[in-house]
Amino acid sequence: MTINLSLTFPVDFLWGVATAAHQVEGGDPPNNWTTWEQTPGHIFQDQRAGKACDWWGGRYEEDFDRAAELNLNALRLSVEWSRIEPTRGKFNSAALDHYNRVIAALRQRGMEPMVTLHHFTDPQWIVDLGGWTNPETVRRYERFARLIMDELGHGVRMWCTINEPMVYATQGYLIGQFPPGQRNLKRAYHVAE
């Protein structure tokens, strides 16, 4: 028996790929994952992101070229809070300029950017203040989100506020496989809340 299927997608359907800043940028920004990686035993064979794909050094252009060659028309990326606000209340305009260049490079290739504001990483200063168990973190995150939307919003129509929030809460606060490596049901619930 032969079955003939024909799939038709809408003209404006988005075909894309996704990345996470910590996994592609490199450069060890001051965040919870950089700290986590530097503690022996947390990562298989003590591997580190290191330079990763060196997007921070400009190699994102090569990846965008490959995506364009595949006729993709969308790419989800994240902005690294710890690059933009490396210390509490101090914002890095060079980092914002970098992300504007990244978004422009996507647009030049006909790709729609989707920007994720939080993809598992927290600035180390947020962690030092209690992370997401501290009620003030929500206010600080809101301030960060408004800044990003003000600074990058002219080139971005699609946003993801927090990538997989339940994965973040369970892996970091219940199972203990992600930073901060806790196993505490009450804290996991509070973070997920």
MODELLER restraints for C-alpha pairs under 7 A, 6 or more apart:
rsr = mdl.restraints
at = mdl.atoms
rsr.add(forms.Gaussian(group=physical.xy_distance, feature=features.Distance(at['CA:14:A'], at['CA:73:A']), mean=5.93, stdev=0.5))
rsr.add(forms.Gaussian(group=physical.xy_distance, feature=features.Distance(at['CA:14:A'], at['CA:74:A']), mean=5.87, stdev=0.5))
rsr.add(forms.Gaussian(group=physical.xy_distance, feature=features.Distance(at['CA:15:A'], at['CA:72:A']), mean=5.16, stdev=0.5))
rsr.add(forms.Gaussian(group=physical.xy_distance, feature=features.Distance(at['CA:15:A'], at['CA:73:A']), mean=5.56, stdev=0.5))
rsr.add(forms.Gaussian(group=physical.xy_distance, feature=features.Distance(at['CA:15:A'], at['CA:74:A']), mean=5.86, stdev=0.5))
rsr.add(forms.Gaussian(group=physical.xy_distance, feature=features.Distance(at['CA:16:A'], at['CA:72:A']), mean=5.21, stdev=0.5))
rsr.add(forms.Gaussian(group=physical.xy_distance, feature=features.Distance(at['CA:16:A'], at['CA:73:A']), mean=5.94, stdev=0.5))
rsr.add(forms.Gaussian(group=physical.xy_distance, feature=features.Distance(at['CA:16:A'], at['CA:74:A']), mean=4.37, stdev=0.5))
rsr.add(forms.Gaussian(group=physical.xy_distance, feature=features.Distance(at['CA:16:A'], at['CA:75:A']), mean=5.12, stdev=0.5))
rsr.add(forms.Gaussian(group=physical.xy_distance, feature=features.Distance(at['CA:17:A'], at['CA:74:A']), mean=6.82, stdev=0.5))
rsr.add(forms.Gaussian(group=physical.xy_distance, feature=features.Distance(at['CA:17:A'], at['CA:75:A']), mean=5.08, stdev=0.5))
rsr.add(forms.Gaussian(group=physical.xy_distance, feature=features.Distance(at['CA:17:A'], at['CA:76:A']), mean=6.30, stdev=0.5))
rsr.add(forms.Gaussian(group=physical.xy_distance, feature=features.Distance(at['CA:18:A'], at['CA:75:A']), mean=5.64, stdev=0.5))
rsr.add(forms.Gaussian(group=physical.xy_distance, feature=features.Distance(at['CA:18:A'], at['CA:76:A']), mean=4.43, stdev=0.5))
rsr.add(forms.Gaussian(group=physical.xy_distance, feature=features.Distance(at['CA:18:A'], at['CA:77:A']), mean=6.00, stdev=0.5))
rsr.add(forms.Gaussian(group=physical.xy_distance, feature=features.Distance(at['CA:19:A'], at['CA:76:A']), mean=6.10, stdev=0.5))
rsr.add(forms.Gaussian(group=physical.xy_distance, feature=features.Distance(at['CA:19:A'], at['CA:77:A']), mean=5.03, stdev=0.5))
rsr.add(forms.Gaussian(group=physical.xy_distance, feature=features.Distance(at['CA:20:A'], at['CA:77:A']), mean=5.73, stdev=0.5))
rsr.add(forms.Gaussian(group=physical.xy_distance, feature=features.Distance(at['CA:20:A'], at['CA:78:A']), mean=5.32, stdev=0.5))
rsr.add(forms.Gaussian(group=physical.xy_distance, feature=features.Distance(at['CA:20:A'], at['CA:119:A']), mean=6.28, stdev=0.5))
rsr.add(forms.Gaussian(group=physical.xy_distance, feature=features.Distance(at['CA:21:A'], at['CA:77:A']), mean=6.76, stdev=0.5))
rsr.add(forms.Gaussian(group=physical.xy_distance, feature=features.Distance(at['CA:21:A'], at['CA:78:A']), mean=5.23, stdev=0.5))
rsr.add(forms.Gaussian(group=physical.xy_distance, feature=features.Distance(at['CA:21:A'], at['CA:79:A']), mean=6.11, stdev=0.5))
rsr.add(forms.Gaussian(group=physical.xy_distance, feature=features.Distance(at['CA:21:A'], at['CA:80:A']), mean=5.92, stdev=0.5))
rsr.add(forms.Gaussian(group=physical.xy_distance, feature=features.Distance(at['CA:23:A'], at['CA:49:A']), mean=6.44, stdev=0.5))
rsr.add(forms.Gaussian(group=physical.xy_distance, feature=features.Distance(at['CA:23:A'], at['CA:52:A']), mean=6.05, stdev=0.5))
rsr.add(forms.Gaussian(group=physical.xy_distance, feature=features.Distance(at['CA:24:A'], at['CA:52:A']), mean=5.08, stdev=0.5))
rsr.add(forms.Gaussian(group=physical.xy_distance, feature=features.Distance(at['CA:24:A'], at['CA:53:A']), mean=4.65, stdev=0.5))
rsr.add(forms.Gaussian(group=physical.xy_distance, feature=features.Distance(at['CA:24:A'], at['CA:54:A']), mean=6.31, stdev=0.5))
rsr.add(forms.Gaussian(group=physical.xy_distance, feature=features.Distance(at['CA:24:A'], at['CA:55:A']), mean=5.87, stdev=0.5))
rsr.add(forms.Gaussian(group=physical.xy_distance, feature=features.Distance(at['CA:25:A'], at['CA:51:A']), mean=6.86, stdev=0.5))
rsr.add(forms.Gaussian(group=physical.xy_distance, feature=features.Distance(at['CA:25:A'], at['CA:52:A']), mean=6.00, stdev=0.5))
rsr.add(forms.Gaussian(group=physical.xy_distance, feature=features.Distance(at['CA:25:A'], at['CA:53:A']), mean=6.00, stdev=0.5))
rsr.add(forms.Gaussian(group=physical.xy_distance, feature=features.Distance(at['CA:25:A'], at['CA:54:A']), mean=5.05, stdev=0.5))
rsr.add(forms.Gaussian(group=physical.xy_distance, feature=features.Distance(at['CA:25:A'], at['CA:55:A']), mean=4.25, stdev=0.5))
rsr.add(forms.Gaussian(group=physical.xy_distance, feature=features.Distance(at['CA:25:A'], at['CA:56:A']), mean=4.74, stdev=0.5))
rsr.add(forms.Gaussian(group=physical.xy_distance, feature=features.Distance(at['CA:26:A'], at['CA:49:A']), mean=6.23, stdev=0.5))
rsr.add(forms.Gaussian(group=physical.xy_distance, feature=features.Distance(at['CA:26:A'], at['CA:50:A']), mean=5.34, stdev=0.5))
rsr.add(forms.Gaussian(group=physical.xy_distance, feature=features.Distance(at['CA:26:A'], at['CA:51:A']), mean=3.82, stdev=0.5))
rsr.add(forms.Gaussian(group=physical.xy_distance, feature=features.Distance(at['CA:26:A'], at['CA:52:A']), mean=4.56, stdev=0.5))
rsr.add(forms.Gaussian(group=physical.xy_distance, feature=features.Distance(at['CA:26:A'], at['CA:53:A']), mean=6.54, stdev=0.5))
rsr.add(forms.Gaussian(group=physical.xy_distance, feature=features.Distance(at['CA:26:A'], at['CA:54:A']), mean=5.29, stdev=0.5))
rsr.add(forms.Gaussian(group=physical.xy_distance, feature=features.Distance(at['CA:26:A'], at['CA:55:A']), mean=6.84, stdev=0.5))
rsr.add(forms.Gaussian(group=physical.xy_distance, feature=features.Distance(at['CA:26:A'], at['CA:56:A']), mean=6.30, stdev=0.5))
rsr.add(forms.Gaussian(group=physical.xy_distance, feature=features.Distance(at['CA:27:A'], at['CA:50:A']), mean=5.98, stdev=0.5))
rsr.add(forms.Gaussian(group=physical.xy_distance, feature=features.Distance(at['CA:27:A'], at['CA:51:A']), mean=5.36, stdev=0.5))
rsr.add(forms.Gaussian(group=physical.xy_distance, feature=features.Distance(at['CA:28:A'], at['CA:34:A']), mean=5.74, stdev=0.5))
rsr.add(forms.Gaussian(group=physical.xy_distance, feature=features.Distance(at['CA:28:A'], at['CA:50:A']), mean=6.18, stdev=0.5))
rsr.add(forms.Gaussian(group=physical.xy_distance, feature=features.Distance(at['CA:29:A'], at['CA:82:A']), mean=6.29, stdev=0.5))
rsr.add(forms.Gaussian(group=physical.xy_distance, feature=features.Distance(at['CA:29:A'], at['CA:83:A']), mean=6.22, stdev=0.5))
rsr.add(forms.Gaussian(group=physical.xy_distance, feature=features.Distance(at['CA:30:A'], at['CA:82:A']), mean=5.91, stdev=0.5))
rsr.add(forms.Gaussian(group=physical.xy_distance, feature=features.Distance(at['CA:30:A'], at['CA:86:A']), mean=6.54, stdev=0.5))
rsr.add(forms.Gaussian(group=physical.xy_distance, feature=features.Distance(at['CA:30:A'], at['CA:123:A']), mean=6.00, stdev=0.5))
rsr.add(forms.Gaussian(group=physical.xy_distance, feature=features.Distance(at['CA:30:A'], at['CA:124:A']), mean=5.57, stdev=0.5))
rsr.add(forms.Gaussian(group=physical.xy_distance, feature=features.Distance(at['CA:31:A'], at['CA:82:A']), mean=5.87, stdev=0.5))
rsr.add(forms.Gaussian(group=physical.xy_distance, feature=features.Distance(at['CA:31:A'], at['CA:121:A']), mean=6.22, stdev=0.5))
rsr.add(forms.Gaussian(group=physical.xy_distance, feature=features.Distance(at['CA:31:A'], at['CA:122:A']), mean=5.37, stdev=0.5))
rsr.add(forms.Gaussian(group=physical.xy_distance, feature=features.Distance(at['CA:31:A'], at['CA:123:A']), mean=4.22, stdev=0.5))
rsr.add(forms.Gaussian(group=physical.xy_distance, feature=features.Distance(at['CA:31:A'], at['CA:124:A']), mean=4.43, stdev=0.5))
rsr.add(forms.Gaussian(group=physical.xy_distance, feature=features.Distance(at['CA:32:A'], at['CA:121:A']), mean=5.95, stdev=0.5))
rsr.add(forms.Gaussian(group=physical.xy_distance, feature=features.Distance(at['CA:32:A'], at['CA:122:A']), mean=5.54, stdev=0.5))
rsr.add(forms.Gaussian(group=physical.xy_distance, feature=features.Distance(at['CA:32:A'], at['CA:123:A']), mean=6.32, stdev=0.5))
rsr.add(forms.Gaussian(group=physical.xy_distance, feature=features.Distance(at['CA:32:A'], at['CA:124:A']), mean=5.45, stdev=0.5))
rsr.add(forms.Gaussian(group=physical.xy_distance, feature=features.Distance(at['CA:32:A'], at['CA:127:A']), mean=6.84, stdev=0.5))
rsr.add(forms.Gaussian(group=physical.xy_distance, feature=features.Distance(at['CA:32:A'], at['CA:179:A']), mean=6.38, stdev=0.5))
rsr.add(forms.Gaussian(group=physical.xy_distance, feature=features.Distance(at['CA:33:A'], at['CA:121:A']), mean=6.13, stdev=0.5))
rsr.add(forms.Gaussian(group=physical.xy_distance, feature=features.Distance(at['CA:33:A'], at['CA:179:A']), mean=6.60, stdev=0.5))
rsr.add(forms.Gaussian(group=physical.xy_distance, feature=features.Distance(at['CA:36:A'], at['CA:42:A']), mean=6.62, stdev=0.5))
rsr.add(forms.Gaussian(group=physical.xy_distance, feature=features.Distance(at['CA:36:A'], at['CA:179:A']), mean=6.17, stdev=0.5))
rsr.add(forms.Gaussian(group=physical.xy_distance, feature=features.Distance(at['CA:37:A'], at['CA:43:A']), mean=6.19, stdev=0.5))
rsr.add(forms.Gaussian(group=physical.xy_distance, feature=features.Distance(at['CA:37:A'], at['CA:46:A']), mean=6.95, stdev=0.5))
rsr.add(forms.Gaussian(group=physical.xy_distance, feature=features.Distance(at['CA:37:A'], at['CA:48:A']), mean=5.65, stdev=0.5))
rsr.add(forms.Gaussian(group=physical.xy_distance, feature=features.Distance(at['CA:40:A'], at['CA:46:A']), mean=5.91, stdev=0.5))
rsr.add(forms.Gaussian(group=physical.xy_distance, feature=features.Distance(at['CA:61:A'], at['CA:105:A']), mean=6.97, stdev=0.5))
rsr.add(forms.Gaussian(group=physical.xy_distance, feature=features.Distance(at['CA:64:A'], at['CA:106:A']), mean=6.65, stdev=0.5))
rsr.add(forms.Gaussian(group=physical.xy_distance, feature=features.Distance(at['CA:68:A'], at['CA:109:A']), mean=6.39, stdev=0.5))
rsr.add(forms.Gaussian(group=physical.xy_distance, feature=features.Distance(at['CA:73:A'], at['CA:110:A']), mean=6.24, stdev=0.5))
rsr.add(forms.Gaussian(group=physical.xy_distance, feature=features.Distance(at['CA:73:A'], at['CA:111:A']), mean=4.25, stdev=0.5))
rsr.add(forms.Gaussian(group=physical.xy_distance, feature=features.Distance(at['CA:73:A'], at['CA:112:A']), mean=5.98, stdev=0.5))
rsr.add(forms.Gaussian(group=physical.xy_distance, feature=features.Distance(at['CA:74:A'], at['CA:111:A']), mean=4.70, stdev=0.5))
rsr.add(forms.Gaussian(group=physical.xy_distance, feature=features.Distance(at['CA:74:A'], at['CA:112:A']), mean=4.41, stdev=0.5))
rsr.add(forms.Gaussian(group=physical.xy_distance, feature=features.Distance(at['CA:74:A'], at['CA:113:A']), mean=5.79, stdev=0.5))
rsr.add(forms.Gaussian(group=physical.xy_distance, feature=features.Distance(at['CA:75:A'], at['CA:111:A']), mean=6.71, stdev=0.5))
rsr.add(forms.Gaussian(group=physical.xy_distance, feature=features.Distance(at['CA:75:A'], at['CA:112:A']), mean=6.34, stdev=0.5))
rsr.add(forms.Gaussian(group=physical.xy_distance, feature=features.Distance(at['CA:75:A'], at['CA:113:A']), mean=5.19, stdev=0.5))
rsr.add(forms.Gaussian(group=physical.xy_distance, feature=features.Distance(at['CA:75:A'], at['CA:114:A']), mean=6.15, stdev=0.5))
rsr.add(forms.Gaussian(group=physical.xy_distance, feature=features.Distance(at['CA:76:A'], at['CA:113:A']), mean=5.82, stdev=0.5))
rsr.add(forms.Gaussian(group=physical.xy_distance, feature=features.Distance(at['CA:76:A'], at['CA:114:A']), mean=4.46, stdev=0.5))
rsr.add(forms.Gaussian(group=physical.xy_distance, feature=features.Distance(at['CA:76:A'], at['CA:115:A']), mean=5.79, stdev=0.5))
rsr.add(forms.Gaussian(group=physical.xy_distance, feature=features.Distance(at['CA:77:A'], at['CA:114:A']), mean=6.35, stdev=0.5))
rsr.add(forms.Gaussian(group=physical.xy_distance, feature=features.Distance(at['CA:77:A'], at['CA:115:A']), mean=5.24, stdev=0.5))
rsr.add(forms.Gaussian(group=physical.xy_distance, feature=features.Distance(at['CA:77:A'], at['CA:116:A']), mean=5.99, stdev=0.5))
rsr.add(forms.Gaussian(group=physical.xy_distance, feature=features.Distance(at['CA:78:A'], at['CA:115:A']), mean=5.35, stdev=0.5))
rsr.add(forms.Gaussian(group=physical.xy_distance, feature=features.Distance(at['CA:78:A'], at['CA:116:A']), mean=4.32, stdev=0.5))
rsr.add(forms.Gaussian(group=physical.xy_distance, feature=features.Distance(at['CA:78:A'], at['CA:117:A']), mean=5.83, stdev=0.5))
rsr.add(forms.Gaussian(group=physical.xy_distance, feature=features.Distance(at['CA:78:A'], at['CA:118:A']), mean=6.81, stdev=0.5))
rsr.add(forms.Gaussian(group=physical.xy_distance, feature=features.Distance(at['CA:78:A'], at['CA:119:A']), mean=6.46, stdev=0.5))
rsr.add(forms.Gaussian(group=physical.xy_distance, feature=features.Distance(at['CA:79:A'], at['CA:116:A']), mean=6.48, stdev=0.5))
rsr.add(forms.Gaussian(group=physical.xy_distance, feature=features.Distance(at['CA:79:A'], at['CA:117:A']), mean=5.75, stdev=0.5))
rsr.add(forms.Gaussian(group=physical.xy_distance, feature=features.Distance(at['CA:81:A'], at['CA:122:A']), mean=6.77, stdev=0.5))
rsr.add(forms.Gaussian(group=physical.xy_distance, feature=features.Distance(at['CA:81:A'], at['CA:123:A']), mean=6.23, stdev=0.5))
rsr.add(forms.Gaussian(group=physical.xy_distance, feature=features.Distance(at['CA:82:A'], at['CA:122:A']), mean=6.68, stdev=0.5))
rsr.add(forms.Gaussian(group=physical.xy_distance, feature=features.Distance(at['CA:82:A'], at['CA:123:A']), mean=4.35, stdev=0.5))
rsr.add(forms.Gaussian(group=physical.xy_distance, feature=features.Distance(at['CA:83:A'], at['CA:92:A']), mean=6.94, stdev=0.5))
rsr.add(forms.Gaussian(group=physical.xy_distance, feature=features.Distance(at['CA:83:A'], at['CA:95:A']), mean=6.19, stdev=0.5))
rsr.add(forms.Gaussian(group=physical.xy_distance, feature=features.Distance(at['CA:84:A'], at['CA:91:A']), mean=5.51, stdev=0.5))
rsr.add(forms.Gaussian(group=physical.xy_distance, feature=features.Distance(at['CA:84:A'], at['CA:92:A']), mean=4.99, stdev=0.5))
rsr.add(forms.Gaussian(group=physical.xy_distance, feature=features.Distance(at['CA:84:A'], at['CA:95:A']), mean=5.59, stdev=0.5))
rsr.add(forms.Gaussian(group=physical.xy_distance, feature=features.Distance(at['CA:84:A'], at['CA:96:A']), mean=6.56, stdev=0.5))
rsr.add(forms.Gaussian(group=physical.xy_distance, feature=features.Distance(at['CA:85:A'], at['CA:91:A']), mean=4.59, stdev=0.5))
rsr.add(forms.Gaussian(group=physical.xy_distance, feature=features.Distance(at['CA:85:A'], at['CA:92:A']), mean=6.16, stdev=0.5))
rsr.add(forms.Gaussian(group=physical.xy_distance, feature=features.Distance(at['CA:86:A'], at['CA:123:A']), mean=6.58, stdev=0.5))
rsr.add(forms.Gaussian(group=physical.xy_distance, feature=features.Distance(at['CA:87:A'], at['CA:125:A']), mean=6.28, stdev=0.5))
rsr.add(forms.Gaussian(group=physical.xy_distance, feature=features.Distance(at['CA:88:A'], at['CA:125:A']), mean=6.48, stdev=0.5))
rsr.add(forms.Gaussian(group=physical.xy_distance, feature=features.Distance(at['CA:100:A'], at['CA:152:A']), mean=6.17, stdev=0.5))
rsr.add(forms.Gaussian(group=physical.xy_distance, feature=features.Distance(at['CA:103:A'], at['CA:113:A']), mean=6.54, stdev=0.5))
rsr.add(forms.Gaussian(group=physical.xy_distance, feature=features.Distance(at['CA:103:A'], at['CA:155:A']), mean=6.58, stdev=0.5))
rsr.add(forms.Gaussian(group=physical.xy_distance, feature=features.Distance(at['CA:106:A'], at['CA:112:A']), mean=6.86, stdev=0.5))
rsr.add(forms.Gaussian(group=physical.xy_distance, feature=features.Distance(at['CA:106:A'], at['CA:113:A']), mean=6.66, stdev=0.5))
rsr.add(forms.Gaussian(group=physical.xy_distance, feature=features.Distance(at['CA:113:A'], at['CA:156:A']), mean=6.06, stdev=0.5))
rsr.add(forms.Gaussian(group=physical.xy_distance, feature=features.Distance(at['CA:113:A'], at['CA:158:A']), mean=6.96, stdev=0.5))
rsr.add(forms.Gaussian(group=physical.xy_distance, feature=features.Distance(at['CA:114:A'], at['CA:156:A']), mean=6.68, stdev=0.5))
rsr.add(forms.Gaussian(group=physical.xy_distance, feature=features.Distance(at['CA:114:A'], at['CA:158:A']), mean=4.76, stdev=0.5))
rsr.add(forms.Gaussian(group=physical.xy_distance, feature=features.Distance(at['CA:114:A'], at['CA:159:A']), mean=5.43, stdev=0.5))
rsr.add(forms.Gaussian(group=physical.xy_distance, feature=features.Distance(at['CA:115:A'], at['CA:158:A']), mean=6.56, stdev=0.5))
rsr.add(forms.Gaussian(group=physical.xy_distance, feature=features.Distance(at['CA:115:A'], at['CA:159:A']), mean=4.95, stdev=0.5))
rsr.add(forms.Gaussian(group=physical.xy_distance, feature=features.Distance(at['CA:115:A'], at['CA:160:A']), mean=6.04, stdev=0.5))
rsr.add(forms.Gaussian(group=physical.xy_distance, feature=features.Distance(at['CA:116:A'], at['CA:159:A']), mean=5.89, stdev=0.5))
rsr.add(forms.Gaussian(group=physical.xy_distance, feature=features.Distance(at['CA:116:A'], at['CA:160:A']), mean=4.44, stdev=0.5))
rsr.add(forms.Gaussian(group=physical.xy_distance, feature=features.Distance(at['CA:116:A'], at['CA:161:A']), mean=5.75, stdev=0.5))
rsr.add(forms.Gaussian(group=physical.xy_distance, feature=features.Distance(at['CA:116:A'], at['CA:162:A']), mean=6.53, stdev=0.5))
rsr.add(forms.Gaussian(group=physical.xy_distance, feature=features.Distance(at['CA:116:A'], at['CA:163:A']), mean=6.69, stdev=0.5))
rsr.add(forms.Gaussian(group=physical.xy_distance, feature=features.Distance(at['CA:117:A'], at['CA:145:A']), mean=6.77, stdev=0.5))
rsr.add(forms.Gaussian(group=physical.xy_distance, feature=features.Distance(at['CA:117:A'], at['CA:160:A']), mean=6.34, stdev=0.5))
rsr.add(forms.Gaussian(group=physical.xy_distance, feature=features.Distance(at['CA:117:A'], at['CA:161:A']), mean=5.12, stdev=0.5))
rsr.add(forms.Gaussian(group=physical.xy_distance, feature=features.Distance(at['CA:117:A'], at['CA:162:A']), mean=6.11, stdev=0.5))
rsr.add(forms.Gaussian(group=physical.xy_distance, feature=features.Distance(at['CA:118:A'], at['CA:161:A']), mean=6.31, stdev=0.5))
rsr.add(forms.Gaussian(group=physical.xy_distance, feature=features.Distance(at['CA:118:A'], at['CA:162:A']), mean=4.75, stdev=0.5))
rsr.add(forms.Gaussian(group=physical.xy_distance, feature=features.Distance(at['CA:118:A'], at['CA:163:A']), mean=6.11, stdev=0.5))
rsr.add(forms.Gaussian(group=physical.xy_distance, feature=features.Distance(at['CA:119:A'], at['CA:162:A']), mean=6.25, stdev=0.5))
rsr.add(forms.Gaussian(group=physical.xy_distance, feature=features.Distance(at['CA:119:A'], at['CA:163:A']), mean=5.07, stdev=0.5))
rsr.add(forms.Gaussian(group=physical.xy_distance, feature=features.Distance(at['CA:120:A'], at['CA:168:A']), mean=6.02, stdev=0.5))
rsr.add(forms.Gaussian(group=physical.xy_distance, feature=features.Distance(at['CA:131:A'], at['CA:137:A']), mean=6.52, stdev=0.5))
rsr.add(forms.Gaussian(group=physical.xy_distance, feature=features.Distance(at['CA:132:A'], at['CA:191:A']), mean=5.64, stdev=0.5))
rsr.add(forms.Gaussian(group=physical.xy_distance, feature=features.Distance(at['CA:133:A'], at['CA:187:A']), mean=6.81, stdev=0.5))
rsr.add(forms.Gaussian(group=physical.xy_distance, feature=features.Distance(at['CA:133:A'], at['CA:190:A']), mean=6.61, stdev=0.5))
rsr.add(forms.Gaussian(group=physical.xy_distance, feature=features.Distance(at['CA:133:A'], at['CA:191:A']), mean=5.84, stdev=0.5))
rsr.add(forms.Gaussian(group=physical.xy_distance, feature=features.Distance(at['CA:165:A'], at['CA:192:A']), mean=6.80, stdev=0.5))
rsr.add(forms.Gaussian(group=physical.xy_distance, feature=features.Distance(at['CA:166:A'], at['CA:192:A']), mean=6.20, stdev=0.5))
rsr.add(forms.Gaussian(group=physical.xy_distance, feature=features.Distance(at['CA:169:A'], at['CA:188:A']), mean=5.31, stdev=0.5))
rsr.add(forms.Gaussian(group=physical.xy_distance, feature=features.Distance(at['CA:169:A'], at['CA:191:A']), mean=5.86, stdev=0.5))
rsr.add(forms.Gaussian(group=physical.xy_distance, feature=features.Distance(at['CA:169:A'], at['CA:192:A']), mean=5.52, stdev=0.5))
rsr.add(forms.Gaussian(group=physical.xy_distance, feature=features.Distance(at['CA:170:A'], at['CA:188:A']), mean=6.02, stdev=0.5))
rsr.add(forms.Gaussian(group=physical.xy_distance, feature=features.Distance(at['CA:171:A'], at['CA:177:A']), mean=5.22, stdev=0.5))
rsr.add(forms.Gaussian(group=physical.xy_distance, feature=features.Distance(at['CA:171:A'], at['CA:178:A']), mean=5.22, stdev=0.5))
rsr.add(forms.Gaussian(group=physical.xy_distance, feature=features.Distance(at['CA:172:A'], at['CA:178:A']), mean=4.38, stdev=0.5))
rsr.add(forms.Gaussian(group=physical.xy_distance, feature=features.Distance(at['CA:172:A'], at['CA:179:A']), mean=5.08, stdev=0.5))
rsr.add(forms.Gaussian(group=physical.xy_distance, feature=features.Distance(at['CA:172:A'], at['CA:180:A']), mean=5.48, stdev=0.5))
rsr.add(forms.Gaussian(group=physical.xy_distance, feature=features.Distance(at['CA:172:A'], at['CA:181:A']), mean=5.23, stdev=0.5))
rsr.add(forms.Gaussian(group=physical.xy_distance, feature=features.Distance(at['CA:172:A'], at['CA:182:A']), mean=6.02, stdev=0.5))
rsr.add(forms.Gaussian(group=physical.xy_distance, feature=features.Distance(at['CA:173:A'], at['CA:180:A']), mean=6.87, stdev=0.5))
rsr.add(forms.Gaussian(group=physical.xy_distance, feature=features.Distance(at['CA:173:A'], at['CA:181:A']), mean=6.31, stdev=0.5))
rsr.add(forms.Gaussian(group=physical.xy_distance, feature=features.Distance(at['CA:173:A'], at['CA:182:A']), mean=4.54, stdev=0.5))
rsr.add(forms.Gaussian(group=physical.xy_distance, feature=features.Distance(at['CA:173:A'], at['CA:183:A']), mean=5.34, stdev=0.5))
rsr.add(forms.Gaussian(group=physical.xy_distance, feature=features.Distance(at['CA:173:A'], at['CA:184:A']), mean=5.84, stdev=0.5))
rsr.add(forms.Gaussian(group=physical.xy_distance, feature=features.Distance(at['CA:173:A'], at['CA:187:A']), mean=6.22, stdev=0.5))
rsr.add(forms.Gaussian(group=physical.xy_distance, feature=features.Distance(at['CA:173:A'], at['CA:188:A']), mean=4.68, stdev=0.5))
rsr.add(forms.Gaussian(group=physical.xy_distance, feature=features.Distance(at['CA:174:A'], at['CA:182:A']), mean=6.13, stdev=0.5))
rsr.add(forms.Gaussian(group=physical.xy_distance, feature=features.Distance(at['CA:174:A'], at['CA:183:A']), mean=4.28, stdev=0.5))
rsr.add(forms.Gaussian(group=physical.xy_distance, feature=features.Distance(at['CA:174:A'], at['CA:184:A']), mean=5.25, stdev=0.5))
rsr.add(forms.Gaussian(group=physical.xy_distance, feature=features.Distance(at['CA:174:A'], at['CA:185:A']), mean=5.58, stdev=0.5))
rsr.add(forms.Gaussian(group=physical.xy_distance, feature=features.Distance(at['CA:174:A'], at['CA:188:A']), mean=5.47, stdev=0.5))
rsr.add(forms.Gaussian(group=physical.xy_distance, feature=features.Distance(at['CA:175:A'], at['CA:183:A']), mean=5.50, stdev=0.5))
rsr.add(forms.Gaussian(group=physical.xy_distance, feature=features.Distance(at['CA:176:A'], at['CA:182:A']), mean=4.69, stdev=0.5))
rsr.add(forms.Gaussian(group=physical.xy_distance, feature=features.Distance(at['CA:176:A'], at['CA:183:A']), mean=5.38, stdev=0.5))
